Amino acid sequence: MVPVAALAAAALGVVILTTLEAAQWAGSVRMPLPTAGTERLISRGIVLQMVEGYLLAAILIIFAFGLYELFIAKIDAAEAGDQAPRTLVIQTVDDLKGRLGRVVLLALVIEFFQQSLRVDYARPIELLYLAAGILLIGVALYLSALRTGA
């Protein structure tokens, strides 16, 4: 029960911190953004950081509830709802790994796009590297969808 509580507390902390960062960023964007590209890229990077923070919270929540379902007791609310997604219905450790793997893959995609905003594309080879990275992301997402049957 201790790991479940610790993970849930960590998820709550990440949500609170990310929400505070989002509120702080939203408060600083009252003025129109300058037309210079650097400032727009920085603001997009901040938005991607917020998305990544919420994805990290989702990873922690899925892991906490997965551990709870596997080792302590079933979560009746996760199985009862017709409208609710079956994200938290975990039967085996492989179910937990699969769900966590998909969310981690999304977090890695966000991190890739954050890094791609920081690169100065001065040479054509750098654009080719970006295109190759996007192609590899597409292949990874395709393969993960094949594995899950979605």
C-alpha positions as CSV (number, residue, x, y, z in Angstrom):
1,M,0.0,0.0,0.0
2,V,3.0,2.3,0.6
3,P,4.1,2.4,-3.0
4,V,0.6,3.0,-4.2
5,A,0.2,6.0,-1.8
6,A,3.6,7.3,-2.7
7,L,2.9,7.1,-6.5
8,A,-0.5,8.7,-6.1
9,A,1.0,11.6,-4.0
10,A,3.7,12.0,-6.6
11,A,1.1,12.2,-9.3
12,L,-0.9,14.8,-7.4
13,G,2.3,16.8,-6.9
14,V,3.2,16.7,-10.6
15,V,-0.4,17.8,-11.5
16,I,-0.2,20.7,-9.0
17,L,3.2,21.9,-10.1
18,T,2.3,21.6,-13.8
19,T,-0.9,23.5,-13.2
20,L,1.0,26.2,-11.3
21,E,3.4,26.5,-14.2
22,A,0.6,26.7,-16.7
23,A,-1.1,29.5,-14.7
24,Q,2.1,31.4,-14.4
25,W,2.7,31.0,-18.1
26,A,-0.8,32.0,-19.0
27,G,-0.4,35.1,-16.8
28,S,2.7,36.2,-18.6
29,V,1.2,35.8,-22.1
30,R,-1.3,38.7,-21.7
31,M,0.7,40.8,-24.1
32,P,0.8,39.8,-27.8
33,L,3.8,37.7,-28.6
34,P,6.5,39.4,-30.7
35,T,6.8,38.3,-34.3
36,A,10.3,37.0,-33.7
37,G,10.5,33.3,-34.1
38,T,12.5,32.6,-31.0
39,E,9.9,33.9,-28.6
40,R,7.1,31.8,-30.3
41,L,9.3,28.7,-30.1
42,I,9.9,29.3,-26.4
43,S,6.2,29.6,-25.8
44,R,5.5,26.4,-27.8
45,G,8.2,24.7,-25.8
46,I,6.6,25.7,-22.5
47,V,3.3,24.3,-23.8
48,L,5.0,21.0,-24.6
49,Q,6.5,21.0,-21.1
50,M,3.1,21.3,-19.6
51,V,1.8,18.4,-21.8
52,E,4.7,16.3,-20.7
53,G,4.1,17.1,-17.0
54,Y,0.5,15.9,-17.3
55,L,1.6,12.8,-19.2
56,L,4.1,12.1,-16.3
57,A,1.2,12.4,-13.9
58,A,-0.8,10.0,-16.0
59,I,2.1,7.5,-16.0
60,L,2.2,7.7,-12.2
61,I,-1.5,7.3,-11.8
62,I,-1.7,4.3,-14.1
63,F,1.2,2.7,-12.3
64,A,-0.3,3.4,-8.9
65,F,-3.7,2.0,-9.8
66,G,-2.1,-0.9,-11.6
67,L,-0.2,-1.9,-8.6
68,Y,-3.3,-1.5,-6.5
69,E,-5.3,-3.7,-8.9
70,L,-2.6,-6.4,-9.2
71,F,-1.6,-6.8,-5.5
72,I,-4.3,-5.3,-3.3
73,A,-7.8,-5.4,-4.7
74,K,-9.9,-4.7,-7.8
75,I,-11.1,-1.1,-8.5
76,D,-14.9,-1.6,-9.0
77,A,-15.4,1.9,-10.4
78,A,-12.9,1.2,-13.2
79,E,-14.9,-1.9,-14.3
80,A,-18.4,-0.7,-13.7
81,G,-18.6,2.4,-16.0
82,D,-19.9,1.9,-19.5
83,Q,-18.5,5.3,-20.6
84,A,-15.2,5.1,-18.8
85,P,-12.2,3.9,-20.7
86,R,-10.8,0.6,-19.6
87,T,-7.4,2.1,-18.9
88,L,-7.4,1.2,-15.2
89,V,-8.7,-2.4,-15.7
90,I,-5.4,-4.3,-15.3
91,Q,-5.5,-8.1,-15.2
92,T,-1.7,-9.0,-15.4
93,V,1.7,-7.4,-15.2
94,D,1.8,-7.4,-19.0
95,D,-1.4,-5.3,-19.1
96,L,0.3,-2.8,-16.8
97,K,3.5,-2.8,-18.9
98,G,1.5,-2.3,-22.1
99,R,-0.5,0.7,-20.8
100,L,2.6,2.3,-19.3
101,G,4.5,1.7,-22.5
102,R,2.0,3.5,-24.6
103,V,2.0,6.6,-22.3
104,V,5.8,6.6,-22.0
105,L,5.9,6.5,-25.8
106,L,3.7,9.6,-26.0
107,A,6.0,11.3,-23.4
108,L,9.0,10.5,-25.6
109,V,7.3,11.9,-28.6
110,I,6.6,15.1,-26.7
111,E,10.3,15.2,-25.6
112,F,11.4,14.7,-29.2
113,F,9.4,17.7,-30.4
114,Q,10.7,19.8,-27.5
115,Q,14.2,19.0,-28.6
116,S,13.4,19.7,-32.2
117,L,12.2,23.2,-31.3
118,R,15.6,24.0,-29.8
119,V,17.7,23.0,-32.9
120,D,18.8,25.6,-35.4
121,Y,18.2,24.0,-38.8
122,A,21.1,25.8,-40.6
123,R,22.1,22.9,-42.9
124,P,20.0,20.5,-45.0
125,I,21.3,17.5,-43.2
126,E,19.7,18.7,-40.0
127,L,16.3,18.8,-41.7
128,L,17.0,15.3,-42.9
129,Y,17.7,14.2,-39.4
130,L,14.4,15.8,-38.2
131,A,12.5,14.0,-41.0
132,A,14.2,10.7,-40.1
133,G,13.2,11.2,-36.4
134,I,9.6,11.9,-37.4
135,L,9.6,8.8,-39.6
136,L,10.9,6.7,-36.7
137,I,8.2,8.1,-34.4
138,G,5.6,7.2,-36.9
139,V,6.9,3.6,-37.1
140,A,7.0,3.3,-33.3
141,L,3.4,4.6,-33.0
142,Y,2.3,2.2,-35.8
143,L,4.0,-0.8,-34.2
144,S,2.5,0.0,-30.8
145,A,-1.0,0.3,-32.4
146,L,-0.5,-3.1,-34.1
147,R,0.6,-4.7,-30.8
148,T,-2.5,-3.4,-29.0
149,G,-4.9,-4.1,-31.8
150,A,-6.1,-0.4,-31.8
